[in-house]
Amino acid sequence: MEFHYLKYCQYLLSSQTNYTLTNLANHLQEFSHDTINRYLSKSKLTPRLLWENVQSSIEVHEGASLVFDDTVSDKRFSSKIEIVRRQYSGNEHRVIRGIGLVSCVYVNPETGKFWVIDYRIYAPDEDGKTKLDHVADMLKNVVYQKQLPFVQVLMDSWYAAQKLIMLIDQLGKIYYCPLKKNRLVDDSGGVEKYKSIEQLNWSAVEEKQGKILKLKKFPQDKKVKLFRVIISTDRTEYVATNDLTQSRIEEVKNECHLRWKIEEFHREVKQLTGIESCQCRQARIQRNHIACAILVWNHLKNLAYFSCQSVYKLKHDLLSEYLISELKHPSIKMS
Protein backbone atom coordinates (compact mmCIF):
# COMPACT_ATOMS: atom_id res chain seq x y z
CA MET A 1 0.00 0.00 0.00
CA GLU A 2 1.33 3.42 -0.99
CA PHE A 3 1.22 6.56 1.08
CA HIS A 4 -1.30 9.18 -0.14
CA TYR A 5 -1.68 12.89 0.51
CA LEU A 6 -5.12 12.30 2.06
CA LYS A 7 -3.45 10.31 4.84
CA TYR A 8 -1.23 13.31 5.54
CA CYS A 9 -4.28 15.60 5.47
CA GLN A 10 -6.03 13.29 7.93
CA TYR A 11 -3.04 13.57 10.23
CA LEU A 12 -3.09 17.38 10.10
CA LEU A 13 -6.84 17.29 10.74
CA SER A 14 -6.65 14.87 13.66
CA SER A 15 -3.50 16.00 15.45
CA GLN A 16 -3.89 18.77 18.02
CA THR A 17 -0.38 20.00 18.82
CA ASN A 18 2.35 17.93 17.14
CA TYR A 19 2.48 18.01 13.33
CA THR A 20 5.92 16.50 12.68
CA LEU A 21 6.61 13.58 10.34
CA THR A 22 8.16 11.70 13.24
CA ASN A 23 4.95 11.97 15.24
CA LEU A 24 2.94 10.79 12.22
CA ALA A 25 5.19 7.77 11.69
CA ASN A 26 4.94 6.89 15.37
CA HIS A 27 1.15 6.74 15.14
CA LEU A 28 0.81 5.25 11.64
CA GLN A 29 2.34 1.81 11.94
CA GLU A 30 2.22 0.77 8.28
CA PHE A 31 4.41 3.67 7.10
CA SER A 32 7.88 4.61 8.28
CA HIS A 33 9.23 8.13 8.62
CA ASP A 34 11.41 7.58 5.52
CA THR A 35 8.42 6.44 3.45
CA ILE A 36 6.42 9.54 4.34
CA ASN A 37 9.39 11.83 3.80
CA ARG A 38 10.08 10.24 0.42
CA TYR A 39 6.47 10.69 -0.68
CA LEU A 40 6.33 14.36 0.34
CA SER A 41 9.69 15.14 -1.27
CA LYS A 42 8.77 13.60 -4.65
CA SER A 43 5.07 14.47 -4.96
CA LYS A 44 3.96 17.84 -6.33
CA LEU A 45 0.75 19.11 -4.75
CA THR A 46 -0.22 22.38 -6.45
CA PRO A 47 -2.98 24.99 -6.11
CA ARG A 48 -4.83 23.12 -8.86
CA LEU A 49 -5.50 20.35 -6.31
CA LEU A 50 -7.15 22.90 -4.02
CA TRP A 51 -9.38 24.09 -6.86
CA GLU A 52 -10.39 20.53 -7.72
CA ASN A 53 -11.45 20.00 -4.09
CA VAL A 54 -13.21 23.31 -3.51
CA GLN A 55 -15.00 24.20 -6.74
CA SER A 56 -18.06 21.98 -6.17
CA SER A 57 -18.75 23.51 -2.74
CA ILE A 58 -18.62 27.18 -3.78
CA GLU A 59 -21.93 29.06 -3.62
CA VAL A 60 -21.48 31.20 -6.71
CA HIS A 61 -22.88 34.74 -6.67
CA GLU A 62 -22.92 37.27 -9.52
CA GLY A 63 -22.01 40.06 -7.09
CA ALA A 64 -19.19 38.16 -5.38
CA SER A 65 -15.89 39.67 -4.30
CA LEU A 66 -12.34 38.41 -4.69
CA VAL A 67 -10.05 39.20 -1.78
CA PHE A 68 -6.25 39.09 -2.04
CA ASP A 69 -3.73 39.30 0.77
CA ASP A 70 -0.61 37.63 2.10
CA THR A 71 0.59 36.22 5.39
CA VAL A 72 3.87 34.82 6.69
CA SER A 73 4.29 31.37 8.20
CA ASP A 74 6.61 32.02 11.10
CA LYS A 75 9.93 30.15 10.76
CA ARG A 76 12.11 32.47 12.82
CA PHE A 77 13.87 29.54 14.51
CA SER A 78 14.50 27.64 11.26
CA SER A 79 17.75 28.61 9.58
CA LYS A 80 18.06 25.88 6.92
CA ILE A 81 14.62 25.55 5.31
CA GLU A 82 15.06 26.29 1.61
CA ILE A 83 12.20 28.72 0.92
CA VAL A 84 12.41 30.62 4.20
CA ARG A 85 13.38 34.28 3.75
CA ARG A 86 13.32 37.48 5.74
CA GLN A 87 10.08 39.36 5.09
CA TYR A 88 7.65 41.72 6.76
CA SER A 89 4.93 40.11 8.89
CA GLY A 90 1.71 42.05 9.43
CA ASN A 91 0.96 40.06 12.58
CA GLU A 92 4.35 40.80 14.11
CA HIS A 93 4.62 44.30 12.60
CA ARG A 94 8.26 43.64 11.82
CA VAL A 95 10.56 41.63 9.57
CA ILE A 96 10.87 37.94 10.49
CA ARG A 97 12.10 34.74 8.87
CA GLY A 98 9.23 32.86 7.29
CA ILE A 99 7.43 31.50 4.24
CA GLY A 100 5.18 33.96 2.43
CA LEU A 101 1.72 32.80 1.38
CA VAL A 102 -0.38 34.92 -1.02
CA SER A 103 -4.03 33.85 -1.02
CA CYS A 104 -7.19 34.43 -3.07
CA VAL A 105 -10.57 34.22 -1.33
CA TYR A 106 -13.99 34.15 -3.00
CA VAL A 107 -16.72 35.81 -0.88
CA ASN A 108 -20.47 35.43 -1.31
CA PRO A 109 -21.80 38.85 -0.17
CA GLU A 110 -25.32 37.54 0.46
CA THR A 111 -24.40 34.75 2.89
CA GLY A 112 -21.00 35.98 4.08
CA LYS A 113 -19.50 32.57 3.32
CA PHE A 114 -16.08 32.41 1.71
CA TRP A 115 -13.74 29.89 0.09
CA VAL A 116 -10.02 29.91 -0.59
CA ILE A 117 -9.78 29.17 -4.32
CA ASP A 118 -6.10 29.80 -5.05
CA TYR A 119 -2.77 30.58 -3.42
CA ARG A 120 0.89 31.09 -4.25
CA ILE A 121 4.10 30.65 -2.29
CA TYR A 122 6.23 33.80 -2.30
CA ALA A 123 9.65 32.53 -3.34
CA PRO A 124 11.28 35.13 -5.66
CA ASP A 125 14.62 33.33 -5.59
CA GLU A 126 12.93 30.36 -7.30
CA ASP A 127 10.49 31.97 -9.76
CA GLY A 128 11.47 35.66 -9.82
CA LYS A 129 7.90 36.73 -9.06
CA THR A 130 6.78 39.49 -6.71
CA LYS A 131 3.62 39.32 -4.62
CA LEU A 132 2.00 41.68 -7.14
CA ASP A 133 2.85 39.21 -9.92
CA HIS A 134 1.21 36.39 -7.96
CA VAL A 135 -1.98 38.40 -7.41
CA ALA A 136 -2.12 39.32 -11.11
CA ASP A 137 -1.66 35.66 -12.08
CA MET A 138 -4.41 34.48 -9.73
CA LEU A 139 -6.76 37.25 -10.84
CA LYS A 140 -6.38 36.37 -14.51
CA ASN A 141 -6.73 32.68 -13.65
CA VAL A 142 -10.11 33.31 -11.99
CA VAL A 143 -11.33 35.29 -15.00
CA TYR A 144 -10.02 33.13 -17.85
CA GLN A 145 -9.66 29.60 -16.41
CA LYS A 146 -11.93 29.23 -13.40
CA GLN A 147 -14.49 31.63 -14.92
CA LEU A 148 -16.12 32.42 -11.59
CA PRO A 149 -18.45 35.43 -11.63
CA PHE A 150 -17.44 38.34 -9.41
CA VAL A 151 -17.71 42.11 -9.40
CA GLN A 152 -15.28 43.51 -6.82
CA VAL A 153 -11.61 43.00 -6.06
CA LEU A 154 -10.62 43.80 -2.48
CA MET A 155 -7.01 44.06 -1.33
CA ASP A 156 -4.65 45.75 1.10
CA SER A 157 -2.72 48.97 0.50
CA TRP A 158 0.38 46.90 -0.31
CA TYR A 159 -1.25 45.93 -3.63
CA ALA A 160 -2.39 49.40 -4.69
CA ALA A 161 0.24 49.55 -7.44
CA GLN A 162 -0.44 51.05 -10.85
CA LYS A 163 0.18 47.80 -12.72
CA LEU A 164 -2.36 45.81 -10.71
CA ILE A 165 -4.98 48.55 -10.53
CA MET A 166 -4.79 49.04 -14.30
CA LEU A 167 -5.20 45.28 -14.81
CA ILE A 168 -8.39 45.30 -12.72
CA ASP A 169 -9.65 48.19 -14.81
CA GLN A 170 -8.87 46.32 -18.04
CA LEU A 171 -10.79 43.28 -16.80
CA GLY A 172 -13.84 45.45 -16.21
CA LYS A 173 -13.90 44.87 -12.46
CA ILE A 174 -14.35 47.25 -9.53
CA TYR A 175 -11.70 47.54 -6.85
CA TYR A 176 -11.76 48.83 -3.28
CA CYS A 177 -8.31 49.32 -1.85
CA PRO A 178 -6.96 51.41 1.05
CA LEU A 179 -4.14 53.79 0.19
CA LYS A 180 -1.28 54.81 2.43
CA LYS A 181 -1.54 58.28 3.93
CA ASN A 182 1.62 59.48 2.17
CA ARG A 183 0.31 58.55 -1.30
CA LEU A 184 0.48 61.61 -3.57
CA VAL A 185 -2.82 62.71 -5.10
CA ASP A 186 -4.41 65.70 -6.84
CA ASP A 187 -7.98 66.76 -6.07
CA SER A 188 -7.69 70.17 -7.74
CA GLY A 189 -7.88 69.09 -11.37
CA GLY A 190 -4.28 70.06 -12.02
CA VAL A 191 -4.49 73.54 -10.50
CA GLU A 192 -2.37 72.67 -7.47
CA LYS A 193 0.64 70.44 -6.92
CA TYR A 194 0.30 66.83 -5.76
CA LYS A 195 0.00 66.40 -2.01
CA SER A 196 -0.23 63.49 0.37
CA ILE A 197 -3.62 62.06 1.24
CA GLU A 198 -3.31 63.10 4.89
CA GLN A 199 -3.10 66.75 3.72
CA LEU A 200 -6.47 66.65 1.96
CA ASN A 201 -9.35 68.78 3.17
CA TRP A 202 -12.75 67.11 3.43
CA SER A 203 -16.10 68.87 3.20
CA ALA A 204 -19.17 67.48 4.97
CA VAL A 205 -20.49 66.17 1.63
CA GLU A 206 -17.15 64.54 0.72
CA GLU A 207 -17.07 62.80 4.10
CA LYS A 208 -20.25 60.95 3.10
CA GLN A 209 -19.93 60.71 -0.70
CA GLY A 210 -16.17 60.64 -1.28
CA LYS A 211 -14.05 62.84 -3.54
CA ILE A 212 -12.76 62.25 -7.06
CA LEU A 213 -9.03 62.72 -7.57
CA LYS A 214 -6.02 61.56 -9.54
CA LEU A 215 -3.18 59.41 -8.27
CA LYS A 216 0.33 60.54 -9.19
CA LYS A 217 1.87 58.74 -12.21
CA PHE A 218 -1.51 57.37 -13.29
CA PRO A 219 -2.94 58.23 -16.75
CA GLN A 220 -4.78 61.54 -16.87
CA ASP A 221 -8.12 59.88 -17.62
CA LYS A 222 -7.85 57.35 -14.78
CA LYS A 223 -9.50 59.05 -11.83
CA VAL A 224 -10.44 57.30 -8.60
CA LYS A 225 -12.92 58.08 -5.86
CA LEU A 226 -11.46 58.29 -2.38
CA PHE A 227 -13.38 57.72 0.85
CA ARG A 228 -12.28 58.57 4.36
CA VAL A 229 -13.35 55.55 6.41
CA ILE A 230 -13.14 55.77 10.20
CA ILE A 231 -12.43 52.25 11.49
CA SER A 232 -12.06 53.18 15.17
CA THR A 233 -11.24 56.19 17.31
CA ASP A 234 -7.53 55.82 16.55
CA ARG A 235 -7.63 54.34 13.05
CA THR A 236 -8.71 55.84 9.72
CA GLU A 237 -8.42 54.28 6.27
CA TYR A 238 -8.47 56.07 2.93
CA VAL A 239 -10.17 53.71 0.51
CA ALA A 240 -9.94 54.20 -3.25
CA THR A 241 -12.27 52.75 -5.87
CA ASN A 242 -12.60 53.00 -9.63
CA ASP A 243 -16.40 53.06 -9.23
CA LEU A 244 -16.86 56.81 -9.62
CA THR A 245 -20.63 56.42 -9.17
CA GLN A 246 -20.19 55.16 -5.62
CA SER A 247 -21.53 57.82 -3.28
CA ARG A 248 -22.39 55.99 -0.06
CA ILE A 249 -19.81 55.66 2.68
CA GLU A 250 -21.80 52.82 4.29
CA GLU A 251 -21.44 50.67 1.17
CA VAL A 252 -17.70 51.31 1.16
CA LYS A 253 -17.53 50.23 4.81
CA ASN A 254 -19.37 47.02 3.92
CA GLU A 255 -16.82 46.26 1.20
CA CYS A 256 -13.98 46.88 3.65
CA HIS A 257 -15.65 44.49 6.10
CA LEU A 258 -15.64 41.71 3.46
CA ARG A 259 -11.90 42.20 3.06
CA TRP A 260 -11.35 40.85 6.57
CA LYS A 261 -12.61 37.41 5.53
CA ILE A 262 -9.11 36.60 4.33
CA GLU A 263 -7.70 37.49 7.75
CA GLU A 264 -10.17 35.00 9.21
CA PHE A 265 -8.75 32.33 6.91
CA HIS A 266 -5.14 33.15 7.82
CA ARG A 267 -5.90 32.99 11.53
CA GLU A 268 -7.83 29.70 11.33
CA VAL A 269 -5.39 27.90 9.05
CA LYS A 270 -2.51 28.79 11.39
CA GLN A 271 -4.30 27.80 14.58
CA LEU A 272 -5.96 24.57 13.40
CA THR A 273 -3.84 22.86 10.72
CA GLY A 274 -0.21 23.13 11.80
CA ILE A 275 0.67 25.03 8.62
CA GLU A 276 3.63 26.69 10.40
CA SER A 277 4.82 23.52 12.16
CA CYS A 278 6.64 21.57 9.45
CA GLN A 279 10.41 21.65 10.04
CA CYS A 280 11.52 19.72 6.94
CA ARG A 281 14.28 21.50 5.04
CA GLN A 282 13.26 20.69 1.46
CA ALA A 283 11.20 23.33 -0.34
CA ARG A 284 9.05 20.68 -2.00
CA ILE A 285 8.03 19.14 1.34
CA GLN A 286 7.20 22.60 2.70
CA ARG A 287 5.06 23.34 -0.36
CA ASN A 288 3.23 20.02 -0.04
CA HIS A 289 2.71 20.55 3.68
CA ILE A 290 1.16 23.98 3.01
CA ALA A 291 -1.05 22.50 0.27
CA CYS A 292 -2.35 19.82 2.65
CA ALA A 293 -2.91 22.33 5.45
CA ILE A 294 -5.08 24.48 3.17
CA LEU A 295 -7.01 21.39 2.04
CA VAL A 296 -7.66 20.54 5.70
CA TRP A 297 -8.89 24.07 6.42
CA ASN A 298 -11.15 23.88 3.36
CA HIS A 299 -12.65 20.60 4.59
CA LEU A 300 -13.17 21.95 8.11
CA LYS A 301 -14.80 25.12 6.77
CA ASN A 302 -17.24 23.18 4.59
CA LEU A 303 -18.18 20.99 7.57
CA ALA A 304 -18.62 24.12 9.69
CA TYR A 305 -20.99 25.64 7.13
CA PHE A 306 -22.96 22.38 6.91
CA SER A 307 -23.22 21.82 10.67
CA CYS A 308 -23.55 25.50 11.69
CA GLN A 309 -20.58 25.15 14.02
CA SER A 310 -17.25 26.92 14.15
CA VAL A 311 -14.10 25.33 12.76
CA TYR A 312 -12.62 25.58 16.25
CA LYS A 313 -15.42 23.53 17.80
CA LEU A 314 -15.10 20.87 15.11
CA LYS A 315 -11.37 20.56 15.68
CA HIS A 316 -11.44 20.62 19.48
CA ASP A 317 -14.39 18.23 19.71
CA LEU A 318 -12.12 15.52 18.33
CA LEU A 319 -10.75 15.23 21.86
CA SER A 320 -14.16 14.96 23.54
CA GLU A 321 -14.51 11.19 23.24
CA TYR A 322 -10.97 10.73 24.52
CA LEU A 323 -11.64 12.96 27.54
CA ILE A 324 -14.92 11.20 28.35
CA SER A 325 -13.16 7.83 28.20
CA GLU A 326 -10.24 8.99 30.33
CA LEU A 327 -12.53 10.42 32.99
CA LYS A 328 -14.42 7.14 33.22
CA HIS A 329 -11.41 4.85 32.97
CA PRO A 330 -8.19 6.84 33.53
CA SER A 331 -5.02 5.48 31.96
CA ILE A 332 -3.09 7.23 34.71
CA LYS A 333 -4.97 7.45 38.01
CA MET A 334 -4.64 10.09 40.69
CA SER A 335 -4.10 8.23 43.94
N, C-alpha and C positions, 0 to 999 in steps of 0.2 A: 504494500500500500504506500502511495506517495503522499508526501506532505502537500497541503493545499492552503491557499491564502485565507480561505474561510475558517480554517482551524486557528490560524493566527488571529483573525478577527474575533473569533469566539473567545480566545484567551484575553484579548484586550477588553472585551465586553465583560467577561466574568471576573477578572482579577480586580482587586480593590486598591492595592498599594504598590505591588511589585510587578513591573512590566518587562523584566529582563528575559533574555533567551534562556539563561540558566534556570530561572524559576519555571519557565514553561516546560523545559525538558525534564525537570524534576517532577512535574505533575502530569506529564504526558508520556507514559511509559513506552509506547511503541515507537517514539522518535527520540533520537539523541540530540544533544546540543549541536553537534557537527552537521547533522542532517538538516536541521532547521536553518542553521546559518548558511549552509550551502544553497538551500532553496531561496532564501531571501537575497542572497548575493548574486544569483543567476537569473531570477525572475525579473520582469519589468512591468510593474503595476503603474499605470498611467492615469491621468485624469479622465481618459475615455472610459475606464472601468467605473469610475464614479457616475458618469453620465448614464451608462448602461443600467446601473442600479437605481438611479433616482428618477429617471424620466417618466416612468409609469405612475409615480406617486405625486407628481406635481399637479396642483390645481391651477391650471392655466387661466389667466385673466388678461383681457385686452388692455387694461389700464395698469398693468404690473410695472414694478420698478426693478431695475438692476442696481445692486449695491456693490461697490468695489472698495476694498481696503486691505491692509496688510497687517501682520502681526509677527512677532519674533518668538520662536521656540527657544527658551533660555538654555544655553549650553555654556554658561560662564566658567564651569569647572571642567570643561572638556577641551583639551588643547590639541588633540590629534584627530578629531573627526573631520573628514575631508571637506564637507561643504559648510562648515562653521566659519563665520566671518564676523568681524566687528561691525555692528550696525546699530542704528538708533532704535530703541524700544519705547513705544508710547506708554506702556504700562509702567516702566521703570523711569521714564523721562530722562534717559541718559543712554549713552552708547554701551552696549554689552556684547559679549560673544554669543552668537546664536544662529539659527537657521531661519531665514525669512520665508514667510508664506503669504502669497498674494491670492486673495479669494474673491469669488464672484457669487453673490447671493441673489436669488430670484424671490421677490416679495409679492404676495397677493394682497393688494390694499384693502380688499373687502373683508377678508378673514383675519388678516395679520399674520398668516402662516408664511413660512419662508423655507427655502431649500438651497443648499449649497450645490451649484451645478457645475462649477469649474474651479480650478486652482492652479497655481504655478509656484515652483520653488525658486526663490531668488538666489541665483548662483551665477553672477556675471563672469566669473573666472572660467566657467564651463561653456556658457552659451553667448556671452557678450551682451545680454539683454538687461535693460533697466526695468524697474518696476512699472514705469510708464509703458514700456514696450509690452510687458506681460498683460497689462490692462487692455491695451489696444488689441492685442491678439485675442483675448477672451471675448471682448466686445464684438469683434468681427465674427468670431466663431458662433456666438449666440445668434447673430443676424443671418449669417449665410449658411451655417451648417445645422445648428440646432433648430433654427427658425422658430424660436419662442416669441410670442407677441409681448411687447412691452412698450411703454411710453417714455418713462423717465430713467435717467441715469443719475445715481446719487454717489457721491464720493467725498473724500476728505480734501482739505486744502492742499495737501501734498501733490494731488493729481490735477490741480488746476493749471496745467501747462497748456500753452497755445496749441501744440500738436494734438493733444488729446481732445481738447475742447472743440477744435476745428473738425476732428473726425466725427464727434458726436453730432455736430451740425450737419455734416455731409450725409450722415446716416438718417437724417430727418428726425432725430430724437431730441427730447428736452433734457437739460441737465440742471441740477441744483447742487451747488458746490460752494462751501465757505471759502472765503479768500483771507489771506493774512492781512493784518492791519497795515503793514508797510507796503502793500501792493500799490503801485502808482496808477492813478485813474484820472479821467477828465470828465467832469460833469458840466462844463461850461460851453461845450460845443466848439472847442478850439480857441476860445477867447483868452483863457488863462493857461498857465503852465500846469503840467501834471503834478498831482499832489498825492500823498498817501491817504488811504481810506480813512484812517483815524483823524484826518484833518478836515473831513467833509462836514458841512453843515446840513442839518436835517430839519425840514419844516414839519409841521404837524401832519400835513397830508402825506408827505414822503415817508414818515414813520409808519403809516398804515398801508400805503400803496407802493412804496419803493421808489427808486429814482433811476432813470436811464443814464448810462454813462459809457465811456469807452475805456478799455484797458490798454495800457501802454504796449506798443509793438504789435497790437492786433490790427487787422485791416480796418480801414476807415468805416466801412459799411457794417462791421460786426459789433454792434452795440450789445450791451447786456443790461439787465435790470438788477439792481442791488437792493437787498433788504437788510435792515438792521434788526437782528433777532436777539432779544434778550432771553438768554437761557436761564440765568439765575441772577441774584443780586450782584455777584462779582464776576459774571461771565457774559460776554456779548459776542455773537457771531455775525459776520457780514456775509450773507449768502447771495451768490450771483446765479442768475438763470438766463437762458437765451429765450425764454418765453416772455416776450415784451408785453403780452396782454395780461400777464399775471398782475393782479392789483389787490390781493388779499393776503395780509400778513399771516392770518391764521392758516391758510392753505400752505404757505411756505413752512410754517412751524410743523405742520403735519408731515410734510415731506422730510424735514430734518429728523423727525421722530422715527420714520421708517429706516433712516440711515443707521440707526443704532441696532438694528436687527443683526448686522454682521458682527457687532461687538458681543452680542449674546452668543453667537456661534463660537467666536474665539474663546470666550470664557468657558463655555460648556465643554468644548473639545479638549481644552487643556485640563480641566478639572476631572473629567470622567473617562478619558480614553488612554491616558498615559502617552500622549503625543510627544511630550518633551522628555520622556524617560528612557528612550533607547540610547545606549552608550556605544553601540557598534561603530567602528571607525569608517567603514566603507560607505561612500555616498549612496550607492545603489540600495544598501540595506536601509539607510536612513529614509530614502525616498519611498521605499516600499512600506516601511513602518508608518510614515505619515499618511500614505494612501489608505492603509488599513484602518488607521485611527479615524480618518474622515468617514470611511464606510461605516464604522461602528457608530459614530455620532449620527449619521444619516439614518441608520436603522433604529437607534434609540428615539430619534425625533419623530419618526413615522409612528412608532409604537405610542409615543406620548400623545400625538395628535389623535390616534385611534382610541386610546383609553382615557383621554382627558386627564392625564397625570403629567407631572413634570419629569424631565429626563433624570433629574436627581433622585426622585422617589423610585423610579424604575431601577436605577443602578443600585441604590442603597438597599432596596428591598430584597436584592439577591442574598443578602446576609440574614434575612429574617428567619428563614427555616433553620439555618445553622444555629442562630441564637436561641430559638425555641427549644431545639434539641439539646443544646448544651445546658440550658437552664433545667431541663427535666432530668437529663442524664449527663452530668459534667464529666468531661474527659480528665480534667484536673480538679479535684475537690478541695474546697476550703475546709480545713479541719480545726 
